Amino acid sequence: MRKASVFCARFRGGVDFSGERVLDVGCGQGAVSFHAAASGAASVRGIDPEQSYIDFARNMLASNFGSIADRVDFVCGDIAGLDPDERYDVIISQAAFEHIPIPEDCLAGMKQRLAEGGRIYIGFGPLYNSPWGDHKLLGAPFQRFFPWSHLLFPEAWLVNRFNRRNPEHQVSAVRELGLNCYPARLYFEMIERSGLGIVHVGINASESPFRFIVNALRRFPGLGEYFTLNLYVVLEK
């Protein structure tokens, strides 16, 4: 819940949930959904494709959030499976877009279900070309000393290395580890083409004092892609 509060505060002006119909896309174990309901949302629906996360969130709702249980529900699936006629005033997504296979389709689904005048809040990272953009899943050589090391080696070589180290979890591509590998450029293009009003795009939102150094470095020619760690986007219909 503390992390959910910090996440929402990173958007310029924060997120006002009061009296709103809220959809939490990629809700995970439900923290943002619980935070939205506790902040006065009229209703909250959390969706996630991982059944184990949905089961956890439902158990948490029943055992720890009885006072808001009548305003929150959790659904296993993705946005394409929701009724296209449903409308939400606030659609929010925390740390999910770098995992969604085709984020353009997800954003289009969010737009379709957004009420007129409603807002979409999307915050996610690390992006694949940033330090530790592979979420440290690949175990690339020298990663401790050079965080971009997952970009130094061919994907096939990294996948073979991963498979040797994880015989119980064989993959044929990095995307099978739950990363879409999108560069920052494609996310910016996706936002521009969305047909939604761009209220704000925040880059490298963080409470770390090192964010000033990172933001300075990303302004150097050729370095923007590698020093764009996260994106915090507010869109309006």
trRosetta pair geometry for C-beta under 8 A, 3 or more apart (Angstrom, degrees):
i j d omega theta_ij theta_ji phi_ij phi_ji
1 4 5.5 -49 -146 33 33 115
1 5 6.5 37 153 -20 63 102
1 31 5.8 -149 -74 -155 43 93
1 34 6.2 -74 -98 99 98 121
1 35 5.7 154 -146 -76 74 94
1 38 7.6 20 -146 26 123 156
2 5 5.7 -54 -154 33 32 112
2 6 6.5 31 150 -16 65 105
3 6 5.5 -52 -147 38 36 112
3 7 6.1 43 152 -25 66 104
3 31 6.4 11 71 151 98 157
4 7 5.5 -49 -147 33 32 117
4 8 6.5 28 157 -15 64 105
4 31 4.2 -163 -52 141 124 100
4 32 4.6 -177 -138 -86 115 55
4 34 7.2 142 31 65 171 86
4 35 3.9 -164 124 -27 134 148
4 94 7.2 -82 -120 -68 74 167
5 8 6.1 -56 -149 37 30 107
5 9 6.4 29 153 -20 63 110
5 35 5.9 -162 -63 -139 67 136
6 9 5.7 -60 -149 37 31 113
6 10 6.9 43 152 -35 63 98
6 207 7.2 -59 -162 -33 122 131
7 10 6.0 -51 -164 13 32 115
7 32 6.7 -66 80 -92 142 108
7 94 5.3 15 -180 -123 155 125
7 95 7.9 -85 -123 -21 136 99
7 123 6.0 173 -170 76 93 149
8 11 6.5 -46 -172 19 45 107
8 14 5.9 45 142 -159 89 76
8 15 4.4 -90 -161 24 105 116
8 32 7.3 140 -55 -134 105 95
8 35 6.7 -162 -19 131 139 141
8 92 7.7 -12 -102 -149 93 149
8 121 7.6 41 -128 146 71 157
9 14 5.5 -17 -114 -105 51 91
10 123 6.1 93 82 -122 129 151
10 202 6.8 -173 155 99 89 158
10 205 4.2 94 -172 159 119 141
10 206 8.0 29 -123 -59 126 25
10 232 5.3 -127 127 -111 108 159
11 14 6.2 105 73 -126 90 14
11 15 5.8 64 53 -51 139 87
11 121 5.5 -45 -84 -143 157 119
11 123 6.9 -114 -61 -57 94 123
11 200 7.1 127 -166 79 77 134
11 202 7.1 -158 -119 4 46 140
11 232 5.6 -152 -89 168 66 118
11 234 5.7 105 -160 -63 116 115
12 199 7.8 -157 64 132 116 99
12 200 4.6 -145 28 -145 129 172
12 202 6.5 165 -32 -58 95 122
12 234 6.8 -102 44 -2 92 142
15 36 7.9 -54 120 -104 127 91
15 90 6.8 102 -173 -156 108 140
15 92 6.6 36 -142 -94 157 136
15 121 5.6 -42 -98 -47 124 168
16 20 7.3 114 115 -21 72 135
16 90 8.0 -160 79 -78 57 141
17 20 5.4 -118 -164 42 47 115
17 22 6.0 -6 -141 -66 101 139
17 36 4.5 -176 -129 -154 152 75
17 37 7.8 -93 151 -54 144 20
17 39 4.3 85 51 96 128 115
17 40 5.7 141 98 66 89 75
17 41 4.2 -56 168 -64 109 90
17 90 6.3 -99 -112 39 66 164
18 39 6.9 -92 -62 141 64 81
18 40 4.1 1 -112 104 65 135
18 41 7.4 -98 -92 -75 13 40
19 40 6.5 -19 -27 144 55 103
19 41 7.4 -83 28 -139 10 31
19 42 5.2 34 -163 -46 39 105
20 41 5.4 -55 66 -131 75 79
20 42 6.1 -175 65 12 17 94
20 88 7.8 61 162 180 93 73
20 89 4.0 -125 -154 80 95 130
20 90 4.7 52 145 -2 145 112
21 41 7.5 110 -106 -176 16 97
21 42 5.8 -41 -70 67 60 110
21 43 5.2 2 -125 57 73 100
21 87 7.0 74 85 107 147 66
21 88 4.8 -132 113 -133 96 59
21 89 4.9 110 44 5 75 91
21 90 7.3 165 80 29 46 72
21 115 7.3 89 56 -19 119 133
22 33 7.5 163 112 -127 123 65
22 36 4.7 -146 121 165 173 150
22 37 7.9 -136 47 -61 138 64
22 41 4.6 -41 -5 -147 128 145
22 43 6.8 -173 30 93 72 53
22 44 4.5 -12 71 -110 111 75
22 45 7.2 176 95 27 61 60
22 88 6.3 79 -133 -165 12 115
22 89 7.1 -46 -70 60 54 82
22 90 4.7 -18 -109 74 79 103
22 91 7.5 158 -160 -89 54 34
22 92 6.7 -11 -165 10 102 108
23 44 7.9 169 -83 -157 24 53
23 45 5.4 -14 -114 66 68 96
23 47 7.2 -4 -171 4 92 108
23 79 8.0 78 160 -115 137 103
23 82 7.9 18 -137 -115 137 171
23 88 4.2 -81 -12 -85 107 170
23 90 7.4 -179 28 97 63 56
23 91 4.6 -11 65 -115 104 80
23 92 7.4 162 84 25 54 62
23 110 7.7 -174 92 -130 133 83
23 113 6.7 30 -11 120 166 131
24 27 4.1 74 116 -94 113 102
24 30 7.8 96 99 -134 155 50
24 32 5.2 159 -136 95 130 110
24 33 4.5 -112 10 -72 158 88
24 36 6.8 -158 -62 2 118 145
24 44 6.5 26 -14 -175 112 98
24 45 6.9 -168 25 93 77 45
24 46 4.2 -20 68 -107 117 75
24 47 7.1 164 83 21 63 62
24 92 5.6 -20 -111 71 65 92
24 93 7.3 140 -168 -90 51 48
24 94 7.7 -16 -162 8 97 96
25 47 6.0 -11 -119 61 52 100
25 79 5.9 -9 -123 -62 119 115
25 91 6.4 32 -17 180 114 97
25 92 7.1 180 21 86 80 37
25 93 4.2 -33 70 -89 98 105
25 96 6.4 -153 118 76 81 158
25 106 6.9 130 172 -179 144 114
25 110 6.5 -62 -42 -88 156 114
26 47 7.5 -4 -35 90 29 71
26 48 5.8 80 -143 -107 32 84
26 93 5.3 61 37 -151 110 95
26 94 7.0 -150 95 57 103 55
26 95 7.4 -147 127 82 129 56
26 96 2.7 78 113 -110 170 154
26 97 7.7 -136 0 -46 160 50
26 99 7.2 132 -135 62 138 119
26 100 7.2 -96 -69 -60 132 107
27 30 5.6 31 153 -93 111 48
27 32 6.5 -132 -139 55 75 100
27 33 5.3 22 -150 -32 128 120
27 46 3.1 59 -88 -167 172 107
27 47 6.1 116 -5 45 109 30
27 48 4.9 -109 46 -41 75 109
27 53 7.3 157 88 141 76 122
27 57 6.6 38 121 -91 119 163
27 74 6.7 -134 81 -128 150 98
28 31 7.0 -14 82 14 115 91
28 48 6.0 154 -51 -102 23 152
28 50 7.8 18 -123 50 46 126
28 53 5.2 -108 -167 -158 37 137
28 57 7.7 128 108 -62 47 121
28 94 7.4 -68 5 80 124 105
28 95 7.7 15 -40 75 139 107
28 96 7.7 -143 -40 -77 95 105
29 53 5.3 -109 -72 -153 56 84
29 56 4.9 -44 -132 104 93 128
29 57 5.4 174 -173 -68 42 85
29 60 7.1 79 167 -8 91 148
30 33 4.7 -62 -160 47 72 118
30 34 5.6 72 141 -25 93 99
30 46 5.5 -164 -113 25 76 178
30 53 7.7 162 -27 166 78 86
30 56 7.3 -159 3 103 112 85
30 57 3.2 131 -41 -130 129 110
30 60 5.9 -180 64 65 141 135
30 61 6.9 -106 180 -51 162 97
30 72 7.9 78 -160 174 119 135
30 74 6.4 -59 -92 -87 116 132
31 34 5.9 -57 -149 37 29 108
31 35 6.3 28 154 -19 65 108
31 94 7.9 -66 73 65 102 158
32 35 5.4 -53 -144 38 34 114
32 36 6.2 38 155 -23 67 103
32 46 7.7 138 74 -107 87 115
32 92 6.1 -141 161 111 138 128
32 94 5.1 166 -46 -7 145 136
33 36 5.8 -52 -148 32 29 111
33 37 6.6 24 156 -13 63 106
33 44 4.9 141 -159 151 83 131
33 45 7.8 -88 -127 112 121 11
33 46 4.0 -58 -67 -58 147 123
33 57 7.0 51 51 -161 140 131
33 72 5.8 108 157 -146 110 118
33 74 7.2 110 119 -84 177 93
34 37 5.9 -58 -149 39 31 108
34 38 6.1 27 156 -15 66 111
34 60 7.3 -68 -67 127 139 123
34 61 7.5 -152 -88 -92 100 78
34 65 5.7 -123 -131 -90 108 155
34 68 7.2 127 -144 77 65 145
34 72 7.1 21 -91 -113 54 162
35 38 5.8 -59 -144 42 28 109
35 39 6.1 23 156 -17 64 113
36 39 5.7 -65 -148 41 27 108
36 41 4.4 24 151 -23 90 143
36 44 5.0 136 91 -102 121 134
36 90 7.5 -171 -142 94 131 136
36 92 7.2 178 -74 30 135 144
37 40 8.0 152 -179 17 28 11
37 41 5.2 -71 -94 50 42 107
37 44 4.8 -97 -61 2 96 140
37 65 7.4 78 88 178 139 134
37 68 4.1 110 144 178 128 141
37 71 5.2 147 -137 96 113 116
37 72 5.0 -52 -65 -61 152 115
38 65 7.8 -96 -63 -138 101 115
38 68 6.2 -87 -70 -51 62 155
41 44 5.0 74 103 -57 146 99
41 71 6.7 150 95 154 85 128
41 90 7.5 -103 -117 48 115 130
42 71 6.8 -148 153 -147 31 119
43 71 5.3 -135 -109 -165 50 77
43 72 7.7 171 -165 -77 55 38
44 71 6.1 59 15 136 85 85
44 72 4.7 -10 68 -109 104 78
44 73 7.7 164 91 26 62 52
45 72 7.7 166 -83 -156 33 51
45 73 5.6 -13 -114 68 75 84
45 74 7.5 155 -164 -94 57 30
45 75 6.4 7 -177 2 104 113
45 88 7.8 -112 37 -93 109 129
46 54 7.8 174 107 -115 104 78
46 57 6.2 -106 87 166 148 161
46 72 7.3 16 -5 -170 103 95
46 73 7.5 -162 29 98 73 40
46 74 4.6 -20 69 -111 100 80
46 75 7.2 169 87 25 50 67
47 74 7.5 163 -83 -162 36 58
47 75 4.8 -21 -104 72 83 95
47 76 7.6 143 -154 -117 67 9
47 77 5.8 -53 -162 71 110 73
47 78 6.7 121 145 -128 124 21
47 79 6.6 135 88 -74 152 59
47 81 7.9 172 -155 63 138 105
47 82 6.9 -85 -73 -57 157 117
48 53 4.9 -58 109 90 150 133
48 54 5.8 -171 61 -59 102 88
48 57 7.9 123 21 -7 133 144
48 74 7.6 -20 20 -168 97 102
48 76 6.7 -41 76 -122 64 55
49 76 6.8 73 -144 -174 26 72
49 77 6.4 24 -99 -151 63 13
49 78 5.5 2 -68 -57 104 88
50 53 4.2 68 89 7 109 110
50 54 6.9 171 93 -10 59 84
50 76 7.5 -113 80 -136 24 96
51 54 5.5 -57 -149 39 38 112
51 55 6.1 41 154 -22 71 104
51 76 5.0 21 -98 -127 69 147
52 55 5.7 -50 -146 35 31 113
52 56 6.4 34 153 -20 63 105
53 56 5.7 -54 -151 35 32 112
53 57 6.3 30 153 -18 66 107
54 57 5.7 -54 -145 37 32 110
54 58 6.3 32 156 -18 65 106
54 74 4.9 167 -149 142 83 120
54 75 7.1 -77 -129 107 134 11
54 76 4.4 -96 -11 -72 164 90
55 58 5.9 -55 -148 37 29 110
55 59 6.4 29 155 -18 64 107
56 59 5.8 -59 -151 37 29 110
56 60 6.3 29 153 -19 66 107
57 60 5.6 -53 -147 37 32 112
57 61 6.3 36 153 -23 65 104
57 74 4.7 133 99 -88 127 161
58 61 5.6 -51 -147 33 32 114
58 62 6.4 27 156 -15 65 106
58 74 5.4 -126 -63 46 84 130
59 62 5.9 -58 -148 39 31 108
59 63 6.0 4 164 0 67 116
60 63 6.3 -71 -136 49 24 94
60 64 5.4 -37 -173 35 67 117
60 65 6.6 39 138 1 76 110
61 64 7.4 -66 -102 54 10 74
61 65 5.0 -56 -139 57 50 114
61 68 7.9 -97 -148 86 88 86
61 69 5.5 119 165 -115 95 85
61 72 5.8 -147 -129 96 131 126
61 74 7.2 -167 -18 -13 144 117
62 65 7.9 15 -4 50 14 75
62 66 7.5 39 -167 -82 33 76
62 69 6.8 75 -97 -119 45 134
65 68 5.1 -44 168 50 103 98
65 69 6.0 140 108 -63 80 76
65 72 7.1 -1 119 36 136 148
66 69 5.3 -27 -141 -16 37 123
68 71 5.3 -65 -174 47 75 107
68 72 5.7 50 132 -11 96 117
69 72 6.3 -77 -137 46 30 96
75 81 7.7 -161 145 99 125 118
75 82 7.5 109 94 -88 157 92
77 80 7.9 -119 160 62 103 68
77 81 3.9 -72 166 56 139 150
77 82 7.4 157 102 -48 126 70
78 81 5.8 103 59 5 57 101
78 106 7.2 -88 -178 -107 113 97
78 109 7.8 73 143 83 90 171
79 82 5.7 -42 -161 13 50 116
79 106 5.8 110 27 -145 131 71
79 109 3.8 130 118 124 124 140
79 110 6.2 -54 -148 -60 163 66
79 113 7.1 -136 -169 7 109 142
80 105 7.3 -8 -64 152 117 112
80 109 5.7 -96 -71 -100 59 146
82 86 5.8 -74 158 35 110 138
82 109 7.6 113 43 175 108 116
82 113 6.5 17 101 -91 133 152
83 86 4.5 100 78 -25 97 101
84 112 5.8 -43 -154 145 90 130
84 113 6.9 -120 -148 -76 44 88
86 113 5.5 8 87 -144 84 108
87 113 6.2 -170 -108 -175 38 59
87 114 7.2 30 -153 148 73 11
87 115 4.3 83 170 -75 113 87
87 118 7.7 -175 176 -29 89 150
88 91 5.3 100 95 -65 133 86
88 113 5.8 32 13 139 99 96
88 114 6.2 -51 67 -111 80 47
88 115 6.3 -147 77 -12 25 94
88 118 6.4 114 105 -156 59 157
89 115 5.2 -24 -88 38 55 130
89 117 7.8 -21 -141 96 82 86
89 118 4.6 -155 -155 -112 38 105
89 119 7.7 15 156 26 62 69
90 118 6.4 -146 -63 -164 35 98
90 119 6.0 -4 -115 65 69 82
90 120 8.0 149 -163 -94 48 32
90 121 7.0 -1 -169 5 94 109
91 110 4.9 163 132 -158 158 104
91 113 6.9 104 -78 91 139 102
91 114 5.7 -88 -5 -89 127 95
91 118 7.1 66 -5 148 89 124
91 119 7.7 -157 35 103 69 44
91 120 4.7 -18 70 -112 101 78
91 121 7.3 174 90 27 51 65
92 120 7.5 173 -80 -161 39 50
92 121 4.5 -6 -114 65 83 103
92 122 7.6 -178 -155 -75 45 43
93 96 4.9 -93 179 43 104 122
93 97 6.3 89 124 -45 134 92
93 110 7.8 -77 -30 -92 127 146
93 120 7.9 3 5 -175 100 91
93 121 7.3 176 27 95 60 61
93 122 4.9 3 57 -118 106 75
93 123 7.3 175 90 34 64 55
93 124 7.1 -19 120 -52 99 112
94 123 5.9 -2 -119 67 60 96
94 124 7.4 150 -177 -80 29 72
95 98 7.6 -41 -168 28 54 104
95 123 7.1 -16 -44 105 58 78
95 124 5.3 138 -112 -122 29 71
95 125 7.4 -69 -113 42 74 45
96 99 5.7 -76 -165 44 50 108
96 100 6.1 52 146 -38 85 103
96 124 6.1 -97 42 -99 43 126
97 100 5.5 -43 -140 18 42 115
97 103 5.0 58 -163 -124 90 133
97 106 7.3 -164 -118 80 80 144
97 122 5.9 51 -39 -176 139 119
97 124 4.2 -156 38 6 96 165
97 187 7.5 88 137 -120 133 118
97 231 8.0 -56 68 64 142 113
98 124 5.2 178 -14 156 92 122
98 125 6.6 102 -35 -105 140 23
98 126 7.3 60 -91 81 173 37
98 127 6.2 -152 -103 -107 125 47
98 128 6.9 165 -157 -44 111 79
98 179 6.4 -18 150 -140 90 76
98 180 6.4 -152 -177 32 44 95
98 182 7.1 -137 -129 41 65 101
99 178 5.0 -9 -145 166 100 89
99 179 6.5 -55 -107 -97 57 41
99 180 6.8 135 -163 -16 9 92
100 103 4.7 106 84 -85 118 73
100 106 5.0 -29 177 -23 155 152
100 180 6.3 -18 77 -39 46 138
101 175 7.0 69 -121 -172 87 117
101 180 5.6 159 -129 -99 28 106
102 105 4.4 42 110 10 112 114
102 106 7.0 152 95 -14 64 85
102 180 7.6 165 -63 -129 28 137
103 106 5.2 -54 -149 37 45 115
103 107 6.1 45 154 -21 74 102
103 180 6.6 -157 -25 44 101 172
103 182 6.8 -54 12 -27 129 160
103 187 7.3 -7 89 -108 152 81
103 190 6.3 15 102 -155 106 168
104 107 5.9 -55 -149 37 30 109
104 108 6.4 33 152 -20 64 106
104 190 5.2 -132 -91 -130 84 111
104 193 7.8 -7 -135 84 113 122
105 108 5.6 -53 -149 35 33 114
105 109 6.5 34 152 -19 64 104
106 109 5.7 -55 -153 36 33 112
106 110 6.5 35 149 -20 65 104
107 110 5.4 -50 -148 34 36 114
107 111 6.4 40 151 -22 66 102
107 120 7.7 93 -144 165 81 163
107 122 7.8 -32 -101 -60 99 156
107 190 6.3 128 17 164 158 112
107 194 5.6 -81 148 -118 130 114
108 111 5.6 -50 -148 33 32 114
108 112 6.5 36 152 -23 63 103
108 194 7.7 -152 -78 -140 61 75
109 112 5.7 -50 -148 31 33 114
109 113 6.6 12 159 -2 64 111
110 113 6.2 -73 -150 47 28 97
110 114 6.2 41 152 -41 67 107
110 120 5.5 80 148 -115 131 135
111 114 5.6 -50 -145 16 31 119
111 120 7.4 -51 -78 -42 61 146
111 194 6.4 176 -68 179 139 96
111 195 6.8 75 -157 72 156 104
111 196 5.9 -133 -111 -59 113 115
111 235 8.0 -57 -91 125 92 137
111 237 6.7 143 -151 -88 74 118
114 118 4.4 -155 -177 80 88 127
114 119 7.7 168 -155 19 126 6
114 120 6.2 -67 -92 -54 142 99
114 196 7.9 38 59 -111 160 126
114 237 4.7 150 114 -18 123 145
115 118 4.2 102 58 -33 76 125
115 237 7.2 162 92 70 34 135
116 237 5.8 -113 -123 116 38 106
117 236 7.4 -18 -158 -172 30 99
117 237 6.7 -47 3 80 18 80
118 236 7.4 177 93 -147 37 61
118 237 5.4 12 54 36 77 113
119 199 6.9 -11 -133 -5 115 152
119 234 6.1 -10 -173 -169 117 90
119 235 6.8 151 -158 79 64 45
119 236 5.1 -27 -102 -97 78 74
119 237 7.7 -153 -79 10 34 76
120 196 6.8 -18 25 -173 125 165
120 233 7.6 -5 109 111 94 94
120 234 7.2 157 81 -155 56 42
120 235 4.4 -8 55 59 106 99
120 236 7.6 -154 19 -68 74 31
120 237 7.9 77 -17 -29 98 94
121 232 7.9 -7 -170 -172 82 79
121 233 7.5 163 -152 85 39 55
121 234 5.7 -6 -102 -104 71 75
122 231 7.3 5 111 109 95 99
122 232 7.5 178 92 -148 52 37
122 233 4.7 -7 60 57 96 101
122 235 7.6 16 5 3 107 108
123 205 7.0 -60 -141 54 117 141
123 230 6.9 30 -175 166 77 118
123 231 7.2 -160 -135 98 46 53
123 232 4.4 9 -108 -111 95 80
123 233 7.4 -178 -74 21 51 62
124 127 8.0 92 115 -70 88 73
124 230 6.4 -167 99 -151 34 89
124 231 6.3 -4 56 56 74 83
125 130 6.9 -2 -161 43 106 155
125 229 5.2 74 -178 142 145 66
125 230 2.6 -104 -8 -97 150 84
125 231 6.5 138 -54 11 105 58
126 130 4.7 -130 -176 79 103 123
126 131 6.9 -91 -155 76 151 57
126 132 5.5 94 42 91 165 83
126 133 4.9 -123 125 -102 109 56
126 135 7.1 172 48 -74 102 65
126 229 5.3 -54 -125 -166 86 75
126 230 6.4 -77 -102 -66 44 82
127 130 4.7 89 62 -6 80 113
127 133 5.6 -29 104 -127 44 115
127 182 7.2 -77 -154 88 94 78
127 183 7.2 67 165 -156 120 32
127 184 5.3 44 169 -70 167 83
127 187 7.3 -100 -114 -9 128 144
127 228 5.8 0 35 105 146 90
127 229 6.6 -178 19 -166 89 20
127 230 6.9 179 -22 -89 88 35
127 231 7.3 62 -56 -14 119 98
128 133 4.1 105 -165 156 24 125
128 134 6.9 55 -144 -70 74 57
128 179 6.2 118 -95 169 109 121
128 180 7.6 -120 -44 79 131 58
128 181 4.6 93 -114 -141 168 46
128 182 6.3 138 6 54 122 40
128 183 6.7 -80 61 -82 105 45
129 133 5.6 71 14 -50 13 172
129 148 7.8 18 -177 -135 55 106
129 151 6.5 65 -134 -88 67 139
129 183 5.2 29 -14 -123 134 80
129 184 6.7 -94 48 -12 119 89
129 225 5.0 -28 115 155 148 95
129 226 5.6 -91 146 -95 97 56
129 228 7.6 36 78 55 101 92
130 133 4.6 125 52 -70 64 106
130 148 7.9 -109 158 -96 21 90
130 184 7.9 79 -46 -51 100 113
130 226 6.4 137 -107 -170 47 40
130 227 6.9 95 -124 -119 90 15
130 228 6.1 -114 -76 78 115 50
130 229 4.6 137 -166 -108 155 54
130 230 7.9 -63 10 -41 173 53
131 147 3.3 26 -153 121 98 140
131 148 5.9 -71 -99 -57 59 72
131 226 7.9 70 -40 174 67 80
131 229 7.1 -22 39 -106 86 102
132 135 6.7 69 161 -96 85 19
132 136 5.7 -16 -149 -47 99 85
132 143 7.5 91 -93 -173 74 112
132 147 5.2 -54 -34 -167 75 108
133 148 7.7 29 9 -120 107 66
133 150 6.7 -140 62 65 84 132
133 151 7.7 44 46 -49 125 106
134 137 5.4 -120 151 40 89 84
134 138 4.6 -31 155 3 152 111
134 140 6.8 103 39 -16 153 118
134 150 4.1 -180 -16 -123 135 172
134 174 7.1 -85 -129 -155 106 125
134 177 7.9 27 -171 94 89 147
134 179 6.6 -83 -138 -40 56 173
135 179 6.7 -165 6 -76 115 125
136 139 7.2 55 176 -72 66 50
136 143 6.8 134 -121 152 81 152
137 162 7.7 22 138 -123 80 131
137 177 5.0 136 140 171 151 143
137 178 8.0 170 -86 50 167 95
137 179 7.3 -168 32 -24 145 128
138 150 5.2 111 52 -119 142 114
138 158 5.0 -9 -165 -179 131 116
138 161 7.4 62 177 83 85 113
138 162 5.7 -76 -141 -73 63 117
138 174 7.0 -25 -78 -119 121 104
138 177 7.5 -132 -66 -8 75 174
139 143 7.2 -130 -161 5 30 143
139 161 7.1 -141 83 131 100 112
139 162 6.7 141 37 -99 103 74
139 165 6.2 -55 60 70 156 168
140 143 4.9 107 71 -58 84 112
140 149 4.3 173 119 110 122 100
140 150 4.2 -157 -27 -81 151 64
140 152 7.3 127 176 42 133 97
140 153 6.4 -177 -142 22 109 126
140 158 6.2 -26 -95 -123 93 113
140 161 7.9 96 -106 88 49 150
141 149 6.0 -132 79 170 53 138
141 153 7.4 92 28 -41 100 140
142 145 5.3 -63 -172 52 79 100
142 146 4.9 11 136 33 108 105
142 149 4.6 166 79 -104 89 147
142 152 7.9 -4 59 37 125 153
143 146 6.8 -81 -118 71 26 60
143 147 6.4 51 -167 -123 70 38
143 149 4.5 -122 -81 41 63 129
143 150 6.9 35 -98 -39 114 83
146 149 4.8 103 91 -59 97 95
146 152 7.6 40 115 -29 134 140
148 151 5.0 -34 170 28 90 117
148 152 7.1 103 119 -35 81 93
148 226 6.4 -5 -101 -153 142 115
149 152 5.3 -44 -156 15 51 121
149 153 7.5 24 162 -6 73 102
150 153 7.3 -70 -156 38 33 94
150 158 6.6 70 -150 -125 76 151
153 157 5.0 -106 167 82 109 125
153 158 5.2 129 98 -55 118 96
154 157 4.6 89 65 6 88 105
154 158 7.1 -162 93 -5 45 87
155 158 5.7 -60 -148 40 34 110
155 159 6.1 35 155 -21 70 107
155 173 6.9 14 159 -144 128 69
155 174 5.7 -95 -148 -20 109 112
156 159 5.7 -54 -146 36 30 111
156 160 6.4 30 155 -19 64 105
157 160 5.8 -53 -148 36 30 110
157 161 6.4 31 152 -19 63 106
158 161 5.6 -53 -148 36 32 113
158 162 6.3 35 152 -21 65 104
158 174 6.9 16 98 -75 126 107
159 162 5.6 -51 -148 35 32 113
159 163 6.3 31 154 -19 65 106
159 171 6.1 -114 -150 93 100 92
159 172 6.7 41 -179 -170 147 22
159 173 6.4 -41 -95 -101 144 22
159 174 6.7 -113 -75 -54 98 65
160 163 5.7 -54 -147 36 31 111
160 164 6.5 34 154 -21 64 103
161 164 5.9 -53 -151 33 31 111
161 165 6.5 16 156 -7 64 111
162 165 6.0 -70 -153 45 29 103
162 166 5.8 -21 166 24 70 115
162 171 6.5 -19 104 43 132 111
162 177 7.7 -82 -170 -69 161 134
163 166 6.4 -76 -127 61 25 79
163 167 7.2 66 172 -96 63 45
163 170 5.1 46 -131 -128 105 75
163 171 6.7 -144 -74 39 94 64
164 167 7.5 0 -160 -65 24 79
166 169 4.4 -40 152 55 120 96
166 170 7.4 -179 103 -69 88 43
167 170 7.2 2 -160 -60 36 92
171 174 7.6 90 131 -90 139 19
171 176 3.9 176 -148 84 112 131
171 177 6.0 -28 -91 -52 171 81
172 176 6.3 85 42 -15 64 148
173 176 5.3 111 64 -8 72 98
174 177 5.8 -51 -172 24 51 113
174 179 5.9 -46 148 67 96 113
174 181 5.8 85 96 -64 127 128
175 178 7.9 124 178 -17 42 8
175 179 6.3 -115 -113 74 42 61
175 180 6.4 41 -125 -117 96 37
175 181 6.3 -79 -75 -3 84 113
182 186 4.6 -111 -166 70 103 131
182 187 6.0 107 132 -47 130 88
183 186 5.5 102 61 2 72 97
183 187 7.8 -136 103 0 44 87
183 225 5.8 -20 -167 -149 111 115
184 187 5.7 -59 -158 36 43 112
184 188 6.4 40 150 -19 74 104
184 224 7.2 -122 76 136 147 88
184 225 5.5 -168 30 -130 113 62
184 228 4.1 47 -90 83 156 149
184 231 7.4 148 -137 -52 92 121
185 188 5.9 -57 -152 36 32 110
185 189 6.4 30 153 -17 66 107
185 225 6.7 -25 -30 -102 97 105
186 189 5.5 -52 -146 38 35 113
186 190 6.2 42 152 -25 65 104
187 190 5.5 -51 -148 33 33 116
187 191 6.5 34 153 -20 64 103
187 231 6.0 -167 139 -7 147 164
188 191 5.8 -53 -151 34 32 112
188 192 6.5 31 152 -18 65 107
188 201 7.8 62 -118 -157 83 156
189 192 5.7 -56 -148 37 33 111
189 193 6.2 17 159 -8 68 113
190 193 6.2 -67 -144 45 25 101
190 194 6.5 51 153 -57 61 94
191 194 5.7 -32 -155 -11 31 121
191 198 6.4 73 161 -101 108 118
191 201 6.7 79 161 -94 166 127
191 233 6.0 -128 -112 -141 132 148
191 235 7.2 -149 -148 -78 88 123
192 198 7.7 -16 -97 -52 51 139
194 235 6.4 -42 105 -142 154 151
196 235 4.0 46 124 177 138 117
196 236 6.3 148 176 59 95 34
196 237 5.9 -55 -128 -79 94 63
197 235 6.5 141 72 -166 52 63
197 236 4.2 -32 67 65 111 93
197 237 7.3 -169 16 -74 94 16
198 201 6.4 -17 -174 -36 116 101
198 233 7.7 -62 -142 -162 86 96
198 234 7.8 103 -169 82 50 62
198 235 6.2 -32 -103 -108 48 74
199 234 4.0 -59 71 107 116 106
199 235 6.5 -169 8 -96 92 17
199 236 5.2 84 -46 -20 113 111
200 232 7.7 -17 117 112 103 86
200 233 7.2 178 93 -149 62 39
200 234 4.4 33 44 36 90 112
201 231 6.8 -32 -165 -160 87 98
201 232 7.6 140 -165 78 39 54
201 233 5.3 0 -112 -109 71 80
201 234 7.9 -138 -65 29 41 66
202 205 4.8 44 136 -56 127 113
202 231 7.1 135 78 -166 60 47
202 232 3.7 -15 63 63 113 104
202 233 7.3 -148 28 -65 70 40
203 215 7.1 124 103 -115 102 96
203 218 7.3 -142 143 105 134 163
203 228 5.9 -63 -158 -136 114 88
203 230 7.5 154 -159 81 44 54
203 231 6.3 -17 -104 -106 62 64
203 232 7.8 -145 -58 26 23 78
204 211 5.3 154 146 -153 109 97
204 214 5.4 -177 -148 106 150 123
204 215 5.4 -158 67 -73 148 90
204 218 7.2 -168 -31 -9 140 151
204 227 7.6 -11 -72 153 136 77
204 228 6.9 -118 -49 -141 93 45
204 229 5.1 77 -107 38 81 102
204 230 6.1 118 -98 45 33 78
205 211 7.8 4 -161 -139 12 147
205 230 6.1 -81 40 91 79 119
205 232 4.5 20 -8 -11 145 138
206 210 7.8 -36 107 67 144 77
206 211 4.4 174 61 -75 112 129
206 229 7.6 10 -43 83 130 140
206 230 7.5 122 -54 35 95 129
207 211 8.0 129 57 -19 8 134
208 211 5.3 125 76 -32 82 90
209 212 6.8 -31 175 12 57 106
210 213 5.2 -49 -165 36 64 114
210 214 6.1 65 138 -22 82 102
211 214 5.5 -54 -145 40 37 113
211 215 6.0 36 157 -20 69 107
212 215 5.9 -53 -143 38 28 109
212 216 6.4 31 154 -21 61 105
213 216 5.7 -56 -151 34 31 112
213 217 6.4 28 153 -18 65 107
214 217 5.8 -57 -150 36 31 110
214 218 6.5 31 155 -23 65 106
214 227 5.3 180 -172 -170 78 104
214 229 6.5 -10 172 -17 148 124
215 218 5.8 -49 -144 30 33 112
215 219 7.2 38 155 -25 59 101
215 227 7.7 174 -89 145 22 118
216 219 6.2 -58 -167 23 34 113
217 220 6.0 -40 -169 9 48 113
217 223 5.6 -99 156 143 80 144
217 227 4.7 -177 98 -103 102 165
218 223 5.8 -142 -124 115 34 93
218 224 4.8 73 -178 -120 82 54
218 226 7.8 -166 -109 70 78 59
218 227 3.5 -142 -77 92 87 115
218 228 5.9 104 -136 -59 138 67
219 223 7.7 -4 52 71 26 110
219 224 7.2 57 -89 -83 22 91
220 223 4.3 36 72 21 96 130
220 224 7.8 -167 64 -45 52 67
222 225 7.9 -50 178 21 40 100
223 226 5.6 -73 -161 50 59 103
223 227 5.4 23 152 2 94 118
224 227 6.5 -78 -137 52 24 89
224 228 6.0 31 166 -36 67 109
225 228 6.3 -53 -145 18 22 111
228 231 7.3 20 171 -60 106 89
